[in-house]
Amino acid sequence: MATAHDNDPSHPFPDDDPIRVRRRKIYKWVSSAKRIAYTALLGAIIVFAVGAVTKMTNTHMSLVIALLVIASIALLPATIVGYAVRSADRADRNDDW
């Protein structure tokens, strides 16, 4: 798999390193989880706004709560793991383990 840094002499690690390949897979999961979480937050905002403009019903509030729970469940681990992956990449680049 070719990436943007294949010919970059400042990038010290080859792309076939199994640890870096695994980190990329984890980071793709993190990106997907964040996308789901932020979409759920946007949905909660939209449903709340619609409920605020019209008559707020129990269905509106239940949907807002469900979307906020989904966003919270997806965003917290994705944020923590994302920071861990970026930190590990930075430690590899700077060789400061």
Rosetta silent file (secondary structure, phi, psi, omega in degrees, C-alpha in Angstrom):
SEQUENCE: MATAHDNDPSHPFPDDDPIRVRRRKIYKWVSSAKRIAYTALLGAIIVFAVGAVTKMTNTHMSLVIALLVIASIALLPATIVGYAVRSADRADRNDDW
SCORE:     score description
SCORE:     0.000 S_00000001
   1 L     0.000  121.030 -179.297    0.000    0.000    0.000 S_00000001
   2 L   -86.252  136.694  177.315    1.557    3.254   -1.112 S_00000001
   3 L  -124.305  174.657 -176.239    1.245    6.265    1.126 S_00000001
   4 L   -66.033  -23.902 -175.247    2.233    9.911    0.838 S_00000001
   5 L  -101.111   14.733 -179.490    5.413    9.413    2.847 S_00000001
   6 L   -60.615  -40.798 -178.014    6.869    6.467    0.870 S_00000001
   7 L  -100.147   10.220 -178.491    9.450    8.674   -0.838 S_00000001
   8 L   -84.792  111.908 -178.213    9.839   11.078    2.062 S_00000001
   9 L   -67.466  -19.052  179.586   13.413   10.767    3.408 S_00000001
  10 L   -80.096  -10.494  178.746   12.395   12.381    6.706 S_00000001
  11 L   -91.191  108.584 -168.179   10.003    9.476    7.399 S_00000001
  12 L   -81.570   -9.036 -171.706   12.250    6.884    9.102 S_00000001
  13 L  -114.119  138.538  177.249    9.987    3.822    9.168 S_00000001
  14 L   -73.041  157.605 -178.854    8.981    1.510    6.332 S_00000001
  15 L   -77.893  -10.602 -179.579    5.303    0.921    5.621 S_00000001
  16 L   -91.999    7.365  176.202    5.613   -2.838    5.986 S_00000001
  17 L   -66.158  121.719 -174.746    6.351   -2.575    9.720 S_00000001
  18 H   -62.556  -30.774  179.214    3.594   -4.720   11.331 S_00000001
  19 H   -69.087  -43.367  178.845    3.219   -2.388   14.304 S_00000001
  20 H   -67.142  -35.714  176.605    2.692    0.642   12.080 S_00000001
  21 H   -63.476  -42.895  179.080    0.234   -1.329    9.918 S_00000001
  22 H   -65.836  -40.096  177.357   -1.719   -2.253   13.041 S_00000001
  23 H   -61.095  -40.595  178.579   -1.673    1.363   14.247 S_00000001
  24 H   -63.168  -40.375  177.879   -3.084    2.498   10.905 S_00000001
  25 H   -63.435  -42.868  178.915   -5.906   -0.053   11.217 S_00000001
  26 H   -64.219  -41.285 -179.325   -6.640    1.134   14.752 S_00000001
  27 H   -66.296  -32.910  174.946   -6.586    4.756   13.616 S_00000001
  28 H   -64.731  -40.086  175.917   -9.089    3.939   10.854 S_00000001
  29 H   -62.250  -43.757  179.403  -11.378    2.467   13.531 S_00000001
  30 H   -59.974  -44.366  179.550  -10.874    5.593   15.624 S_00000001
  31 H   -62.161  -41.690  178.464  -11.770    7.815   12.670 S_00000001
  32 H   -65.076  -43.329 -179.898  -14.931    5.816   12.010 S_00000001
  33 H   -63.777  -40.515  177.885  -15.976    5.911   15.665 S_00000001
  34 H   -65.607  -38.975  178.408  -15.431    9.675   15.812 S_00000001
  35 H   -62.355  -43.000  177.652  -17.448   10.145   12.624 S_00000001
  36 H   -62.502  -45.003 -177.693  -20.310    8.132   14.138 S_00000001
  37 H   -63.884  -46.192 -178.707  -20.120   10.083   17.399 S_00000001
  38 H   -69.468  -32.002  174.543  -20.094   13.507   15.783 S_00000001
  39 H   -65.841  -40.921  177.557  -22.928   12.499   13.453 S_00000001
  40 H   -64.452  -39.918  176.736  -24.953   11.377   16.473 S_00000001
  41 H   -63.172  -43.024  177.488  -24.233   14.713   18.195 S_00000001
  42 H   -62.386  -42.045  177.295  -25.348   16.603   15.106 S_00000001
  43 H   -61.120  -40.744  178.700  -28.483   14.473   14.970 S_00000001
  44 H   -63.521  -40.305  179.020  -29.204   15.231   18.626 S_00000001
  45 H   -65.097  -43.776 -179.419  -28.839   18.957   17.975 S_00000001
  46 H   -64.356  -45.834 -179.947  -31.132   18.808   14.953 S_00000001
  47 H   -63.136  -40.662  178.699  -33.795   16.755   16.758 S_00000001
  48 H   -64.100  -42.188  179.608  -33.645   19.112   19.739 S_00000001
  49 H   -64.107  -42.239  177.468  -33.962   22.159   17.477 S_00000001
  50 H   -62.701  -41.986  178.206  -36.931   20.647   15.674 S_00000001
  51 H   -65.495  -35.139 -179.772  -38.508   19.847   19.030 S_00000001
  52 H   -70.592  -36.416 -179.879  -37.857   23.360   20.297 S_00000001
  53 H   -74.820  -42.434  176.757  -39.469   24.956   17.238 S_00000001
  54 L   -95.317 -166.661  177.746  -42.424   22.589   17.240 S_00000001
  55 L   -79.406  121.735 -179.980  -44.029   21.043   20.284 S_00000001
  56 L   -68.862  124.372  179.856  -41.415   19.030   22.203 S_00000001
  57 L  -113.435  171.797  176.139  -42.672   15.467   22.660 S_00000001
  58 H   -63.274  -31.606  178.295  -41.408   12.472   24.572 S_00000001
  59 H   -64.995  -43.355  177.152  -40.271   10.994   21.269 S_00000001
  60 H   -58.393  -49.996 -176.254  -38.067   14.015   20.591 S_00000001
  61 H   -66.692  -37.906  177.269  -36.485   13.824   24.023 S_00000001
  62 H   -63.192  -41.235  178.816  -36.021   10.052   23.859 S_00000001
  63 H   -67.526  -40.933  177.184  -34.300   10.378   20.502 S_00000001
  64 H   -61.184  -46.087 -179.488  -32.061   13.198   21.744 S_00000001
  65 H   -63.699  -43.676  179.383  -31.048   11.151   24.787 S_00000001
  66 H   -61.672  -43.321  178.829  -30.408    8.042   22.680 S_00000001
  67 H   -65.624  -37.912  177.463  -28.236    9.994   20.237 S_00000001
  68 H   -67.008  -37.186  177.516  -26.268   11.589   23.079 S_00000001
  69 H   -66.140  -44.642  177.561  -25.669    8.171   24.649 S_00000001
  70 H   -59.580  -44.786  179.899  -24.471    6.765   21.309 S_00000001
  71 H   -62.507  -41.701 -179.197  -22.156    9.741   20.848 S_00000001
  72 H   -66.460  -43.152 -179.090  -20.738    9.373   24.353 S_00000001
  73 H   -65.367  -37.102 -178.781  -20.159    5.644   24.015 S_00000001
  74 H   -80.700  -36.613 -170.805  -18.403    6.067   20.665 S_00000001
  75 H   -78.333  -39.268 -176.031  -16.435    9.240   21.356 S_00000001
  76 H   -60.810  -56.195 -180.000  -14.753    8.516   24.678 S_00000001
  77 H   -65.900  -33.658  179.351  -12.805    5.378   23.714 S_00000001
  78 H   -64.250  -39.150  178.849  -12.095    6.745   20.232 S_00000001
  79 H   -66.467  -45.680 -178.874  -10.545    9.885   21.696 S_00000001
  80 H   -64.112  -47.364 -179.087   -8.403    7.984   24.191 S_00000001
  81 H   -67.767  -36.715  177.438   -7.191    5.419   21.661 S_00000001
  82 H   -61.446  -43.820  176.013   -6.596    8.141   19.068 S_00000001
  83 H   -62.978  -38.590 -179.983   -4.342   10.031   21.463 S_00000001
  84 H   -64.912  -42.963 -179.891   -2.499    6.793   22.273 S_00000001
  85 H   -65.664  -45.126  178.933   -1.873    5.986   18.601 S_00000001
  86 H   -64.430  -37.530  178.415   -0.657    9.511   17.828 S_00000001
  87 H   -66.224  -40.679  178.731    1.569    9.476   20.902 S_00000001
  88 H   -65.740  -40.362  176.601    3.098    6.143   19.907 S_00000001
  89 H   -63.031  -42.407  178.877    3.780    7.429   16.388 S_00000001
  90 H   -63.625  -41.169  178.320    5.386   10.560   17.805 S_00000001
  91 H   -64.283  -37.424  176.460    7.535    8.466   20.162 S_00000001
  92 H   -65.114  -44.574 -179.518    8.655    6.317   17.228 S_00000001
  93 H   -62.809  -42.071 -176.537    9.551    9.366   15.140 S_00000001
  94 H   -88.982   -6.116 -179.453   11.484   11.024   17.957 S_00000001
  95 L    52.364   48.847 -179.227   12.907    7.738   19.261 S_00000001
  96 L  -121.446   46.035  177.187   12.101    8.760   22.862 S_00000001
  97 L   -68.798    0.000    0.000   10.546    5.635   24.298 S_00000001
